């Protein structure tokens, strides 16, 4: 059995999740609660299985292979792990181009 990791959420990932939940909540508070619970439950699995997600293909194509993602349709939870820590970095809509989103974030910083 794997030793448990700590899971840390970046401010960006927290902001992403809050924006998603607020957007869904405007239409259906029940659906928003379900999406929130689903994302939090799946990311909690990273405590024990940090290698569970696939390597982000768009980043791997650029030679960057240390970021992984969980697919929780239609969301992509991008994270990395190091030692006994998992860092959730972004929660993105998989219907959008991840390269455009990441480029936009880099430009705004």
PyMOL commands that set and color helices and strands:
alter all, ss='L'
color gray80, all
select helices_A, chain A and resi 11-25+29-47+57-60+98-108
alter helices_A, ss='H'
color red, helices_A
select strands_A, chain A and resi 6-9+54-55+68-72+75-82+85-93
alter strands_A, ss='S'
color yellow, strands_A
deselect
rebuild
show_as cartoon
